[in-house]
Amino acid sequence: MSPRGWAAFAAMSLIWGLPYLFIKVAVDEGVSPAFLSFARCVIAAVLLLALAWKAGVLTQVRSAWKWVAAYALAEIALPFPLIAAGEQHVSSSLAAILIACVPLIVALIALRVDRSERATGVRLVGLFVGLAGVVALVGIDVAGKPDELWGTALIVLAAVGYAIGPLVLKAKLAHMDARAMMGASLAIASVMLAIPAATTWPSAVPPANAVGSIVVLGLVCTALAFVVFSVLIREVGPGKALVITYVNPVVAVALGVIILGERPGTGAVAGLLLILAGSWLSTDGRLPPGLMRHLRGVRGPVAQPPGIMKAVA
């Protein structure tokens, strides 16, 4: 893997571990989930649509706008405000851990809609391990706390949207230029969120740290994330690029502890480990072939079970 590839990998691991911190800062300062999500979408949409227009690929959206709208609803318009609303009741660390169960939800949904993604063998074991992590987290740290249970439910619902989105993308939008597809999706999501945002529009300019959080979420965690992820895929391929799925929640928890002073409980720690293990196994329990060749060169042969790694970014 080239130095450029490693740099992009490190950047993405950090960038997609950041949103939970900045969402928490914004909602704790009184910014509504709807307005926060709307502003984030508008900022990212303007940038990505400009890039798509410059590249001359915006016309691709016309033939698939209904599926782009479906993707926008499942992947953006519902999860963004649900996560923000959930973080009004739970810590950023807990939110990140819960979102880490997206690959498990994909496996559950795929039982009905996508034969190629169905969990069997080691993937089925991973599904149960990951679900045990969710049970451990909720049962130990959240049980008996109605406010946190409500926040947890909202974030798990957001995770369902994050799981549906990639299935729509894979089935109907994989042929489209990502700049056009993501820019159009964010623009449509902005329209969907406009009325809820208008009804909760801040009566005064939010504090500087909240405004800064919104800008970072739009420019860095959404728009820049797409650009860097594209570089990463070009440099190392989609297989190794998707290993960031297992790094993001760890980064998010670390940021919550260091910056916000959060203290994940026993259930959160156990849940994180089990969810990550379950997600890894549910994507066939192996590292990408290129990374395995690198590890073999460093440490000698490494045994791996058969299968092809599949993961959700």
Protein Blocks (a to p, Z undefined) as FASTA:
>chain_A
ZZklmmmmmmmmmmmmmmmmmmmmmmmnopafklmmmmmmmmmmmmmmmmmmmnopmmmm
mmmmmmmmmmmmmmmmmmmmmmmmmmmmbcfklmmmmmmmmmmmmmmmmmmmomklpceh
jlmmmmmmmmmmmmmmmmmmmgoplklmmmmmmmmmmmmmmmmmmmmmmmmmmmpcfklm
mmmmmmmmmmmmmmmmmmmgcfbdcdfklmmmmmmmmmmmmmmmmmmmmmmmmmnojklm
mmmmmmmmmmmmmmmmmmnopacdfklmmmmmmmmmmmmmmnoppacfklmmmmmmmnop
adddeddddddZZ
